[in-house]
Amino acid sequence: MKSPSIYHNPRCSKSREALALLQARGLNPLVIEYLKTPPDVAELQGLVALLGLPARELLRSSEDEYQRLGLADPSLGELDLLAAIAAHPILLQRPIVVQDRRALIARPPELLLGWL
């Protein structure tokens, strides 16, 4: 089994909890600090496919950028939303854990327990 990857924001308590949970289970995840190295649209499309969720589910609606960019507009398509996340990675829901061609938004981090 390949080590998981985690899209991680070290300033987020839920992201830190998920990383600690993975490490406590002896896993050494690849940590992707997505604010430093933002995913591009193609990478985000891959995440959406692995998650089996629409792009809108990747958005953090509580961020100022969400309101400022008018992302609540239901007429925006998948590519519009993914382009907004790529340009403003703070909008990406976190943490996201990827392992073995599947992914999970680990909010709350305890979701990882049954998923691993």
C-alpha atoms as a printed R data frame, in Angstrom:
    type eleno elety resid chain resno       x      y       z
1   ATOM     1    CA   MET     A     1   0.000  0.000   0.000
2   ATOM     2    CA   LYS     A     2   1.352  3.375  -1.045
3   ATOM     3    CA   SER     A     3   1.714  6.125   1.554
4   ATOM     4    CA   PRO     A     4  -1.123  8.646   1.492
5   ATOM     5    CA   SER     A     5  -0.866 12.272   0.452
6   ATOM     6    CA   ILE     A     6  -2.480 15.046   2.446
7   ATOM     7    CA   TYR     A     7  -3.404 18.495   1.153
8   ATOM     8    CA   HIS     A     8  -2.411 20.315   4.299
9   ATOM     9    CA   ASN     A     9  -2.615 23.779   5.792
10  ATOM    10    CA   PRO     A    10  -0.433 23.861   8.935
11  ATOM    11    CA   ARG     A    11  -2.482 26.796  10.293
12  ATOM    12    CA   CYS     A    12  -5.686 24.711  10.266
13  ATOM    13    CA   SER     A    13  -6.365 22.687  13.413
14  ATOM    14    CA   LYS     A    14  -8.403 20.056  11.515
15  ATOM    15    CA   SER     A    15  -5.582 19.620   9.026
16  ATOM    16    CA   ARG     A    16  -3.032 19.250  11.837
17  ATOM    17    CA   GLU     A    17  -5.291 16.696  13.570
18  ATOM    18    CA   ALA     A    18  -5.637 14.648  10.371
19  ATOM    19    CA   LEU     A    19  -1.877 14.660   9.813
20  ATOM    20    CA   ALA     A    20  -1.265 13.589  13.418
21  ATOM    21    CA   LEU     A    21  -3.855 10.824  13.066
22  ATOM    22    CA   LEU     A    22  -2.114  9.467   9.947
23  ATOM    23    CA   GLN     A    23   1.283  9.611  11.644
24  ATOM    24    CA   ALA     A    24  -0.060  7.931  14.791
25  ATOM    25    CA   ARG     A    25  -1.048  4.984  12.600
26  ATOM    26    CA   GLY     A    26   2.518  4.653  11.359
27  ATOM    27    CA   LEU     A    27   1.842  6.302   8.012
28  ATOM    28    CA   ASN     A    28   4.314  8.784   6.573
29  ATOM    29    CA   PRO     A    29   2.123 10.858   4.267
30  ATOM    30    CA   LEU     A    30   3.386 13.108   1.519
31  ATOM    31    CA   VAL     A    31   2.457 16.547   2.861
32  ATOM    32    CA   ILE     A    32   1.304 18.962   0.181
33  ATOM    33    CA   GLU     A    33   1.180 22.480   1.594
34  ATOM    34    CA   TYR     A    34  -1.250 23.659  -1.046
35  ATOM    35    CA   LEU     A    35  -0.992 27.330  -0.080
36  ATOM    36    CA   LYS     A    36   2.730 27.210  -0.975
37  ATOM    37    CA   THR     A    37   2.312 24.959  -4.036
38  ATOM    38    CA   PRO     A    38  -1.261 25.406  -5.253
39  ATOM    39    CA   PRO     A    39  -2.795 22.638  -7.348
40  ATOM    40    CA   ASP     A    40  -3.606 23.532 -10.936
41  ATOM    41    CA   VAL     A    41  -6.979 22.915 -12.557
42  ATOM    42    CA   ALA     A    42  -5.925 19.496 -13.893
43  ATOM    43    CA   GLU     A    43  -4.823 18.344 -10.428
44  ATOM    44    CA   LEU     A    44  -8.087 19.636  -8.957
45  ATOM    45    CA   GLN     A    45 -10.054 17.768 -11.643
46  ATOM    46    CA   GLY     A    46  -8.235 14.616 -10.548
47  ATOM    47    CA   LEU     A    47  -9.175 15.272  -6.923
48  ATOM    48    CA   VAL     A    48 -12.823 15.806  -7.839
49  ATOM    49    CA   ALA     A    49 -12.802 12.497  -9.725
50  ATOM    50    CA   LEU     A    50 -11.212 10.626  -6.790
51  ATOM    51    CA   LEU     A    51 -13.591 12.213  -4.296
52  ATOM    52    CA   GLY     A    52 -16.644 11.551  -6.442
53  ATOM    53    CA   LEU     A    53 -17.950 14.997  -5.545
54  ATOM    54    CA   PRO     A    54 -18.825 18.106  -7.543
55  ATOM    55    CA   ALA     A    55 -16.250 20.912  -7.555
56  ATOM    56    CA   ARG     A    56 -18.511 23.031  -5.357
57  ATOM    57    CA   GLU     A    57 -17.862 20.579  -2.485
58  ATOM    58    CA   LEU     A    58 -14.166 21.561  -2.560
59  ATOM    59    CA   LEU     A    59 -14.970 25.194  -1.791
60  ATOM    60    CA   ARG     A    60 -14.676 26.796   1.610
61  ATOM    61    CA   SER     A    61 -17.662 29.141   1.565
62  ATOM    62    CA   SER     A    62 -16.530 30.829   4.790
63  ATOM    63    CA   GLU     A    63 -13.491 32.425   3.124
64  ATOM    64    CA   ASP     A    64 -13.655 36.111   2.132
65  ATOM    65    CA   GLU     A    65 -12.597 35.209  -1.426
66  ATOM    66    CA   TYR     A    66 -15.731 33.074  -1.808
67  ATOM    67    CA   GLN     A    67 -17.966 36.118  -1.320
68  ATOM    68    CA   ARG     A    68 -15.662 38.518  -3.155
69  ATOM    69    CA   LEU     A    69 -15.512 36.288  -6.243
70  ATOM    70    CA   GLY     A    70 -19.261 35.608  -6.252
71  ATOM    71    CA   LEU     A    71 -18.752 31.853  -6.054
72  ATOM    72    CA   ALA     A    72 -22.216 31.232  -4.604
73  ATOM    73    CA   ASP     A    73 -23.555 31.882  -8.129
74  ATOM    74    CA   PRO     A    74 -25.217 28.571  -9.140
75  ATOM    75    CA   SER     A    75 -24.572 29.289 -12.834
76  ATOM    76    CA   LEU     A    76 -20.813 28.813 -12.363
77  ATOM    77    CA   GLY     A    77 -19.604 25.563 -13.900
78  ATOM    78    CA   GLU     A    78 -17.103 23.012 -12.634
79  ATOM    79    CA   LEU     A    79 -14.188 24.589 -14.512
80  ATOM    80    CA   ASP     A    80 -15.070 28.065 -13.220
81  ATOM    81    CA   LEU     A    81 -15.003 26.796  -9.644
82  ATOM    82    CA   LEU     A    82 -11.793 24.822 -10.090
83  ATOM    83    CA   ALA     A    83 -10.107 27.795 -11.749
84  ATOM    84    CA   ALA     A    84 -11.099 29.937  -8.753
85  ATOM    85    CA   ILE     A    85  -9.557 27.389  -6.357
86  ATOM    86    CA   ALA     A    86  -6.386 27.169  -8.448
87  ATOM    87    CA   ALA     A    87  -6.070 30.977  -8.412
88  ATOM    88    CA   HIS     A    88  -7.062 31.283  -4.728
89  ATOM    89    CA   PRO     A    89  -5.973 28.062  -2.977
90  ATOM    90    CA   ILE     A    90  -7.266 29.316   0.392
91  ATOM    91    CA   LEU     A    91 -10.670 28.283  -1.024
92  ATOM    92    CA   LEU     A    92  -9.714 24.586  -1.050
93  ATOM    93    CA   GLN     A    93 -11.478 22.495   1.565
94  ATOM    94    CA   ARG     A    94  -9.017 20.860   3.930
95  ATOM    95    CA   PRO     A    95  -7.600 18.476   4.714
96  ATOM    96    CA   ILE     A    96  -7.909 16.172   1.723
97  ATOM    97    CA   VAL     A    97  -6.235 12.778   2.000
98  ATOM    98    CA   VAL     A    98  -5.469 10.732  -1.113
99  ATOM    99    CA   GLN     A    99  -4.495  7.073  -1.061
100 ATOM   100    CA   ASP     A   100  -4.724  4.226  -3.551
101 ATOM   101    CA   ARG     A   101  -6.811  6.058  -6.164
102 ATOM   102    CA   ARG     A   102  -9.347  7.354  -3.671
103 ATOM   103    CA   ALA     A   103  -9.662 10.554  -1.692
104 ATOM   104    CA   LEU     A   104 -11.466 11.905   1.346
105 ATOM   105    CA   ILE     A   105 -12.159 15.361   2.731
106 ATOM   106    CA   ALA     A   106 -11.206 14.599   6.333
107 ATOM   107    CA   ARG     A   107 -13.578 16.978   8.101
108 ATOM   108    CA   PRO     A   108 -13.818 15.951  10.824
109 ATOM   109    CA   PRO     A   109 -10.443 14.167  10.909
110 ATOM   110    CA   GLU     A   110 -12.070 11.160  12.612
111 ATOM   111    CA   LEU     A   111 -13.554 10.244   9.226
112 ATOM   112    CA   LEU     A   112 -10.097  8.880   8.433
113 ATOM   113    CA   LEU     A   113 -10.474  6.129  11.037
114 ATOM   114    CA   GLY     A   114 -13.017  4.159   9.042
115 ATOM   115    CA   TRP     A   115 -11.542  5.141   5.702
116 ATOM   116    CA   LEU     A   116  -7.945  3.960   6.175
